[in-house]
Amino acid sequence: MRRIGLLSDTHGYIHPEIPRIFKDCDEIWHAGDFGNLDTIETLRSIKPLRGVFGNIDGTDVRIEFPEFLRFRCEEVDVLITHIGGYPGNYSPAVRQIMQTKPPQLFISGHSHILKVMHDKKYNCLHMNPGAAGRSGFHKVITVIRFTIDGKNIKDLEVVEFPRNQ
């Protein structure tokens, strides 16, 4: 069983409550737009970190993280990318993956819109944790916690913070 803390679009900002929110997690997953290396180091100081680079990330972040990350967590096939779209409106690269070998869990960021939905066509759970930073149009900072237990994804929680804190 693995407890996951999921966030995206930090844009160089880590809310002061993130260490407390993710303290019981086994790993942190970041769906791109870290913003800088300091953000990465801060997250790594909390828990082991997996992630992908986003469109605002510079070469320093792109050297550390790939555009697409595919791996198994417990018995779940996971795919993470920053700009991936969502069920019914995937980016061309993600659509190609879905048509050939869809993951069981697809995570993307970029939109700053929190979204968790099942893709019936590909039998895949899609998660976008929204935005954890202060840059962008979103009104609330959002992160997700969830558990992967064998092949089950469960205990999903959305944590929100006012953007001005």
C-alpha positions in Angstrom: 0.0 0.0 0.0 1.3 3.4 -1.0 -0.1 6.8 0.1 0.5 9.4 -2.6 0.5 13.2 -2.4 -0.2 14.7 -5.8 0.2 18.3 -6.9 0.9 20.4 -10.0 1.6 23.9 -11.2 3.5 25.1 -8.1 5.3 27.8 -10.2 8.0 28.2 -7.6 5.7 28.3 -4.6 5.2 25.7 -1.9 2.3 26.4 0.5 3.6 26.3 4.1 1.0 23.5 4.9 2.3 21.1 2.2 4.8 19.4 4.5 2.0 18.7 7.1 -0.5 17.6 4.4 2.0 15.2 2.8 3.7 13.9 6.0 1.8 10.6 6.0 2.4 10.1 2.3 5.0 7.6 1.0 5.7 9.7 -2.2 4.9 13.0 -3.8 4.0 13.1 -7.5 4.2 16.4 -9.3 2.5 16.9 -12.7 4.7 19.7 -14.0 5.4 23.4 -13.8 7.7 23.2 -10.8 9.0 26.6 -11.5 12.5 26.2 -10.2 15.0 23.8 -8.5 14.3 25.1 -5.0 10.7 23.9 -5.3 12.0 20.4 -6.3 14.5 20.4 -3.3 11.7 21.5 -0.9 9.5 18.7 -2.1 12.3 16.1 -1.9 13.0 17.2 1.7 9.4 16.1 2.6 9.2 12.7 0.7 10.6 10.9 -2.3 9.5 12.8 -5.5 8.4 11.7 -8.9 7.4 14.2 -11.6 7.5 15.6 -15.1 8.5 19.0 -16.4 5.9 21.5 -17.5 5.8 24.2 -20.1 7.2 26.9 -17.8 10.1 24.8 -16.6 13.6 25.7 -17.8 16.4 23.5 -18.8 17.5 22.9 -15.2 14.2 21.2 -14.4 14.0 19.4 -17.8 17.3 17.8 -17.1 15.9 16.3 -13.8 12.5 15.3 -15.1 11.0 13.8 -18.3 8.0 15.0 -20.3 6.2 11.7 -19.8 6.7 9.4 -16.8 5.2 5.9 -16.9 5.7 3.4 -14.1 3.9 0.9 -11.9 2.9 1.7 -8.4 1.8 -1.4 -6.6 -0.3 -3.1 -9.4 -1.4 0.2 -11.1 0.1 1.3 -14.4 0.6 5.1 -14.1 1.2 7.7 -16.7 2.0 11.4 -15.8 2.6 14.3 -18.2 2.0 18.0 -17.8 -0.1 18.9 -20.9 -2.3 15.9 -21.5 -5.9 17.0 -21.6 -8.7 14.9 -20.2 -11.1 12.2 -21.3 -12.7 13.1 -24.5 -10.1 15.9 -25.1 -6.6 14.4 -24.9 -3.6 16.0 -26.4 -2.4 14.2 -29.6 0.5 12.4 -27.8 -1.7 11.2 -25.0 -4.5 10.1 -27.4 -1.9 7.9 -29.2 -0.9 6.3 -25.9 -4.5 5.8 -25.0 -5.3 4.1 -28.3 -2.3 1.7 -28.1 -1.7 1.0 -24.4 -3.8 3.0 -21.9 -2.6 3.3 -18.3 -5.0 2.6 -15.4 -4.2 6.0 -13.9 -3.5 9.1 -16.1 -2.3 12.3 -14.3 -1.8 15.7 -15.9 -1.6 19.3 -14.9 -1.5 22.5 -16.8 -5.1 23.6 -16.7 -5.1 24.7 -13.1 -8.5 23.0 -12.9 -9.0 20.2 -10.3 -10.5 17.3 -12.1 -10.9 13.6 -11.2 -12.9 11.5 -13.6 -13.2 8.0 -15.1 -12.6 7.5 -18.8 -15.1 4.8 -19.7 -13.7 4.4 -23.2 -10.2 3.4 -22.0 -11.1 2.2 -18.5 -8.7 4.7 -17.0 -8.9 7.1 -14.0 -7.8 10.6 -14.9 -6.6 13.0 -12.2 -5.6 16.7 -12.5 -4.7 18.1 -9.0 -5.4 21.7 -10.1 -2.8 24.3 -9.1 -0.7 24.3 -5.9 1.0 27.7 -6.7 -0.1 31.3 -6.6 0.4 32.0 -10.4 -2.7 31.7 -12.7 -6.4 32.3 -12.7 -7.4 29.7 -10.0 -9.0 31.0 -6.9 -8.0 28.2 -4.6 -4.8 26.2 -4.1 -5.5 22.4 -4.5 -3.6 19.2 -3.9 -4.8 15.6 -3.8 -3.9 12.7 -1.5 -4.9 9.1 -2.3 -3.9 5.5 -1.7 -2.9 2.8 -4.1 -3.4 -0.6 -2.6 -2.6 -3.4 -5.0 -4.8 -2.6 -8.0 -7.1 -0.3 -6.1 -7.0 3.5 -6.1 -8.9 4.7 -3.0 -9.2 7.1 -0.1 -9.0 10.2 -2.4 -8.9 13.5 -0.6 -8.8 17.0 -2.0 -7.1 19.6 0.2 -7.8 23.3 -0.5 -6.1 26.4 0.7 -6.9 30.1 0.1 -4.6 31.4 -2.6 -3.6 34.4 -0.7 -1.9 32.6 2.2 
